[in-house]
């Protein structure tokens, strides 16, 4: 998430165009909301399949998210009119339309009374989140604003491991969301070894990098391509490929454990 924070700062300085980015996590990780002070102490020593879970803090607010078997999206843009909720809805338009093309109908959630006391982002939904018709939360999102610039990123819950989720949040294992058959048509265990940045006047899209998936038979390429096409349709954008330079990677590393 250091890249997300760096892209926000660069766009604020006028050095980088707005961005649409997708990525997966190289190892299971719990990301804490920026203002989330309390969390179970055992999170600092969790292991899964012999691997210690990383614990990081997001630049955005909200509750803890377990990143395993999910796809993360990030949008950095500016001059979005209206309130925070109106900005969420404007940005989430491409997610709703894209997933509708993929066979899932998503709607905005409503915050439950226990949201403030729930350490788990996916334990409840707010008006900034996207839920399925059965009210299962599918995409959890959070925002950071600096001046007229917005960073909005979120977790798309594809194939998380129910037992790991139960271990982290001390809850009963949940039922996995049944993805449309077109997204489970073939196995894709490792993403292509590439990191591409697609820029435009309004947005920039960065496809997932080479990382080991902890879930099988999810057509990530189709998901990303459909969501990018939806962003093009929703926001009237054009893309260019601009890979991050070595110097930019060095600058991103300075942001530390975000």
TABELVEN-V247782 format. One record per residue. N is the residue number from 1. RES is the residue in one small letter. PHI is phi in radians with two decimals (* if undefined). OMEGA is omega in whole degrees, 0 to 359 (999 if undefined). NEAR is the number of other ideal C-beta (glycine too) atoms within 10 Angstrom. Layout:
n:N res:RES phi:PHI omega:OMEGA near:NEAR
n:N res:RES phi:PHI omega:OMEGA near:NEAR
This chain:
n:1 res:x phi:* omega:175 near:22
n:2 res:x phi:-1.08 omega:178 near:16
n:3 res:x phi:-1.11 omega:179 near:22
n:4 res:x phi:-1.02 omega:181 near:25
n:5 res:x phi:-1.13 omega:180 near:21
n:6 res:x phi:-1.12 omega:179 near:22
n:7 res:x phi:-1.09 omega:176 near:27
n:8 res:x phi:-1.06 omega:182 near:25
n:9 res:x phi:-1.11 omega:181 near:17
n:10 res:x phi:-1.18 omega:178 near:18
n:11 res:x phi:-1.19 omega:178 near:23
n:12 res:x phi:-1.08 omega:180 near:16
n:13 res:x phi:-1.44 omega:181 near:9
n:14 res:x phi:1.42 omega:182 near:8
n:15 res:x phi:-1.67 omega:186 near:10
n:16 res:x phi:-2.59 omega:180 near:19
n:17 res:x phi:-1.26 omega:172 near:21
n:18 res:x phi:-0.98 omega:192 near:22
n:19 res:x phi:-2.40 omega:165 near:25
n:20 res:x phi:-2.14 omega:188 near:26
n:21 res:x phi:-2.38 omega:174 near:21
n:22 res:x phi:-2.19 omega:177 near:19
n:23 res:x phi:-2.73 omega:173 near:22
n:24 res:x phi:-2.04 omega:187 near:21
n:25 res:x phi:-1.79 omega:183 near:22
n:26 res:x phi:-1.23 omega:177 near:12
n:27 res:x phi:-2.65 omega:179 near:14
n:28 res:x phi:-0.98 omega:186 near:22
n:29 res:x phi:-2.49 omega:171 near:15
n:30 res:x phi:-1.81 omega:175 near:22
n:31 res:x phi:-1.82 omega:178 near:27
n:32 res:x phi:-1.62 omega:173 near:20
n:33 res:x phi:-1.14 omega:185 near:19
n:34 res:x phi:-0.95 omega:183 near:14
n:35 res:x phi:-1.72 omega:182 near:11
n:36 res:x phi:-1.39 omega:184 near:16
n:37 res:x phi:-1.53 omega:185 near:6
n:38 res:x phi:-1.84 omega:174 near:8
n:39 res:x phi:-2.75 omega:182 near:16
n:40 res:x phi:-1.04 omega:183 near:13
n:41 res:x phi:-1.11 omega:182 near:7
n:42 res:x phi:-1.18 omega:177 near:10
n:43 res:x phi:-1.09 omega:182 near:16
n:44 res:x phi:-1.32 omega:183 near:11
n:45 res:x phi:-2.31 omega:181 near:9
n:46 res:x phi:-1.35 omega:174 near:18
n:47 res:x phi:-2.27 omega:178 near:10
n:48 res:x phi:-2.55 omega:183 near:17
n:49 res:x phi:0.96 omega:178 near:8
n:50 res:x phi:1.35 omega:182 near:5
n:51 res:x phi:-2.05 omega:179 near:10
n:52 res:x phi:-1.26 omega:177 near:12
n:53 res:x phi:-1.32 omega:175 near:20
n:54 res:x phi:-1.37 omega:178 near:15
n:55 res:x phi:-2.24 omega:183 near:16
n:56 res:x phi:-2.24 omega:178 near:15
n:57 res:x phi:-2.04 omega:179 near:17
n:58 res:x phi:-1.36 omega:172 near:22
n:59 res:x phi:-1.33 omega:180 near:22
n:60 res:x phi:-1.76 omega:181 near:24
n:61 res:x phi:-1.47 omega:180 near:13
n:62 res:x phi:1.68 omega:183 near:23
n:63 res:x phi:-1.82 omega:185 near:23
n:64 res:x phi:-1.16 omega:177 near:23
n:65 res:x phi:-2.17 omega:173 near:23
n:66 res:x phi:-1.58 omega:180 near:27
n:67 res:x phi:-1.68 omega:177 near:24
n:68 res:x phi:-2.80 omega:184 near:23
n:69 res:x phi:1.25 omega:178 near:23
n:70 res:x phi:-2.11 omega:173 near:21
n:71 res:x phi:-2.04 omega:181 near:23
n:72 res:x phi:-1.75 omega:174 near:19
n:73 res:x phi:-2.00 omega:175 near:24
n:74 res:x phi:-2.52 omega:176 near:22
n:75 res:x phi:-2.18 omega:171 near:28
n:76 res:x phi:-2.09 omega:181 near:28
n:77 res:x phi:-2.66 omega:183 near:23
n:78 res:x phi:-2.58 omega:176 near:17
n:79 res:x phi:0.99 omega:174 near:9
n:80 res:x phi:-1.55 omega:184 near:19
n:81 res:x phi:-1.29 omega:175 near:7
n:82 res:x phi:1.67 omega:182 near:10
n:83 res:x phi:-1.33 omega:178 near:9
n:84 res:x phi:-1.05 omega:181 near:14
n:85 res:x phi:-1.12 omega:178 near:13
n:86 res:x phi:-1.11 omega:177 near:11
n:87 res:x phi:-1.18 omega:176 near:19
n:88 res:x phi:-0.96 omega:185 near:24
n:89 res:x phi:-1.17 omega:178 near:15
n:90 res:x phi:-1.12 omega:182 near:17
n:91 res:x phi:-1.21 omega:183 near:23
n:92 res:x phi:-1.27 omega:181 near:22
n:93 res:x phi:-0.95 omega:183 near:15
n:94 res:x phi:-1.20 omega:177 near:24
n:95 res:x phi:-1.20 omega:180 near:22
n:96 res:x phi:-1.11 omega:182 near:18
n:97 res:x phi:-1.20 omega:179 near:18
n:98 res:x phi:-1.12 omega:180 near:22
n:99 res:x phi:-1.24 omega:174 near:22
n:100 res:x phi:-1.12 omega:177 near:13
n:101 res:x phi:-1.13 omega:181 near:13
n:102 res:x phi:-1.49 omega:175 near:17
n:103 res:x phi:1.88 omega:178 near:11
n:104 res:x phi:-2.10 omega:176 near:18
n:105 res:x phi:-1.63 omega:182 near:11
n:106 res:x phi:-2.00 omega:179 near:19
n:107 res:x phi:-2.41 omega:179 near:14
n:108 res:x phi:-1.35 omega:179 near:16
n:109 res:x phi:-1.51 omega:174 near:21
n:110 res:x phi:-2.33 omega:184 near:13
n:111 res:x phi:-1.21 omega:174 near:13
n:112 res:x phi:-1.49 omega:184 near:12
n:113 res:x phi:-1.17 omega:183 near:7
n:114 res:x phi:-1.62 omega:186 near:9
n:115 res:x phi:-1.03 omega:186 near:15
n:116 res:x phi:-1.08 omega:185 near:9
n:117 res:x phi:-1.65 omega:183 near:10
n:118 res:x phi:-1.69 omega:181 near:14
n:119 res:x phi:-1.29 omega:186 near:18
n:120 res:x phi:-1.73 omega:180 near:17
n:121 res:x phi:-0.99 omega:183 near:27
n:122 res:x phi:-1.53 omega:176 near:24
n:123 res:x phi:-1.40 omega:178 near:17
n:124 res:x phi:-2.74 omega:181 near:20
n:125 res:x phi:-2.19 omega:176 near:23
n:126 res:x phi:-2.03 omega:179 near:20
n:127 res:x phi:-1.21 omega:177 near:12
n:128 res:x phi:-1.64 omega:184 near:24
n:129 res:x phi:-1.80 omega:179 near:26
n:130 res:x phi:-1.99 omega:184 near:23
n:131 res:x phi:-2.15 omega:176 near:18
n:132 res:x phi:-1.48 omega:180 near:17
n:133 res:x phi:-0.97 omega:179 near:9
n:134 res:x phi:-1.48 omega:177 near:7
n:135 res:x phi:1.34 omega:172 near:10
n:136 res:x phi:-1.23 omega:180 near:15
n:137 res:x phi:-1.33 omega:183 near:19
n:138 res:x phi:-1.91 omega:179 near:21
n:139 res:x phi:-2.32 omega:175 near:24
n:140 res:x phi:-1.85 omega:185 near:26
n:141 res:x phi:-2.22 omega:177 near:23
n:142 res:x phi:-2.57 omega:184 near:24
n:143 res:x phi:-2.24 omega:167 near:20
n:144 res:x phi:-2.33 omega:178 near:18
n:145 res:x phi:-2.01 omega:171 near:15
n:146 res:x phi:-2.34 omega:185 near:13
n:147 res:x phi:1.10 omega:179 near:8
n:148 res:x phi:-1.70 omega:183 near:11
n:149 res:x phi:-1.80 omega:180 near:20
n:150 res:x phi:-2.11 omega:164 near:23
n:151 res:x phi:-1.89 omega:173 near:25
n:152 res:x phi:-2.16 omega:175 near:24
n:153 res:x phi:-2.38 omega:184 near:25
n:154 res:x phi:-2.87 omega:183 near:27
n:155 res:x phi:-1.84 omega:175 near:26
n:156 res:x phi:-1.75 omega:191 near:18
n:157 res:x phi:-1.49 omega:185 near:24
n:158 res:x phi:-1.67 omega:183 near:20
n:159 res:x phi:-2.38 omega:178 near:19
n:160 res:x phi:-1.24 omega:179 near:21
n:161 res:x phi:-1.49 omega:183 near:19
n:162 res:x phi:-1.03 omega:182 near:14
n:163 res:x phi:-1.21 omega:176 near:10
n:164 res:x phi:-1.14 omega:178 near:19
n:165 res:x phi:-1.01 omega:180 near:19
n:166 res:x phi:-1.13 omega:179 near:13
n:167 res:x phi:-1.15 omega:183 near:17
n:168 res:x phi:-1.25 omega:189 near:22
n:169 res:x phi:-1.79 omega:176 near:20
n:170 res:x phi:0.90 omega:182 near:10
n:171 res:x phi:-2.33 omega:177 near:13
n:172 res:x phi:-1.20 omega:176 near:8
n:173 res:x phi:-0.99 omega:182 near:12
n:174 res:x phi:-1.77 omega:176 near:14
n:175 res:x phi:-1.54 omega:180 near:8
n:176 res:x phi:-1.15 omega:175 near:15
n:177 res:x phi:-1.20 omega:177 near:15
n:178 res:x phi:-1.41 omega:179 near:9
n:179 res:x phi:-1.31 omega:177 near:17
n:180 res:x phi:-0.97 omega:183 near:13
n:181 res:x phi:-1.00 omega:182 near:8
n:182 res:x phi:-1.14 omega:180 near:13
n:183 res:x phi:-1.65 omega:180 near:19
n:184 res:x phi:-2.10 omega:186 near:15
n:185 res:x phi:-1.41 omega:176 near:12
n:186 res:x phi:-2.72 omega:180 near:11
n:187 res:x phi:-1.49 omega:177 near:11
n:188 res:x phi:-2.44 omega:189 near:16
n:189 res:x phi:-1.43 omega:181 near:11
n:190 res:x phi:-2.33 omega:180 near:9
n:191 res:x phi:-1.19 omega:178 near:19
n:192 res:x phi:-1.04 omega:184 near:13
n:193 res:x phi:-1.39 omega:181 near:8
n:194 res:x phi:-2.71 omega:175 near:10
n:195 res:x phi:-2.53 omega:186 near:16
n:196 res:x phi:-2.00 omega:179 near:15
n:197 res:x phi:-2.09 omega:183 near:22
n:198 res:x phi:-1.94 omega:185 near:21
n:199 res:x phi:-1.93 omega:179 near:20
n:200 res:x phi:-2.64 omega:178 near:19
n:201 res:x phi:-1.12 omega:186 near:11
n:202 res:x phi:-1.99 omega:186 near:17
n:203 res:x phi:-2.35 omega:177 near:24
n:204 res:x phi:-2.51 omega:183 near:25
n:205 res:x phi:-2.13 omega:180 near:24
n:206 res:x phi:-2.08 omega:184 near:23
n:207 res:x phi:-1.35 omega:184 near:20
n:208 res:x phi:-1.10 omega:180 near:21
n:209 res:x phi:-1.61 omega:182 near:16
n:210 res:x phi:-1.32 omega:180 near:12
n:211 res:x phi:-2.57 omega:180 near:14
n:212 res:x phi:-1.37 omega:175 near:11
n:213 res:x phi:-1.39 omega:173 near:21
n:214 res:x phi:-1.83 omega:178 near:20
n:215 res:x phi:-2.42 omega:185 near:18
n:216 res:x phi:-1.99 omega:171 near:12
n:217 res:x phi:0.99 omega:171 near:14
n:218 res:x phi:-2.07 omega:183 near:21
n:219 res:x phi:-1.42 omega:182 near:19
n:220 res:x phi:-1.09 omega:181 near:19
n:221 res:x phi:-1.05 omega:179 near:14
n:222 res:x phi:-1.16 omega:179 near:16
n:223 res:x phi:-1.08 omega:183 near:21
n:224 res:x phi:-1.10 omega:181 near:20
n:225 res:x phi:-1.09 omega:179 near:13
n:226 res:x phi:-1.17 omega:180 near:20
n:227 res:x phi:-1.20 omega:176 near:23
n:228 res:x phi:-1.12 omega:178 near:20
n:229 res:x phi:-1.06 omega:178 near:14
n:230 res:x phi:-1.15 omega:177 near:20
n:231 res:x phi:-1.10 omega:178 near:25
n:232 res:x phi:-1.05 omega:181 near:17
n:233 res:x phi:-1.19 omega:185 near:14
n:234 res:x phi:-1.26 omega:189 near:17
n:235 res:x phi:-1.96 omega:178 near:18
n:236 res:x phi:1.07 omega:188 near:11
n:237 res:x phi:-2.11 omega:173 near:20
n:238 res:x phi:-2.20 omega:185 near:11
n:239 res:x phi:-2.02 omega:170 near:17
n:240 res:x phi:-2.27 omega:178 near:12
n:241 res:x phi:-1.61 omega:178 near:12
n:242 res:x phi:-2.40 omega:181 near:15
n:243 res:x phi:-1.07 omega:175 near:12
n:244 res:x phi:-1.13 omega:180 near:16
n:245 res:x phi:-1.46 omega:178 near:10
n:246 res:x phi:-1.07 omega:178 near:8
n:247 res:x phi:-1.11 omega:179 near:8
n:248 res:x phi:-1.13 omega:176 near:18
n:249 res:x phi:-1.08 omega:178 near:12
n:250 res:x phi:-1.14 omega:179 near:9
n:251 res:x phi:-1.17 omega:178 near:15
n:252 res:x phi:-1.11 omega:181 near:18
n:253 res:x phi:-1.07 omega:181 near:10
n:254 res:x phi:-1.23 omega:180 near:8
n:255 res:x phi:-1.34 omega:173 near:15
n:256 res:x phi:1.31 omega:192 near:10
n:257 res:x phi:-1.56 omega:176 near:9
n:258 res:x phi:-1.65 omega:999 near:17
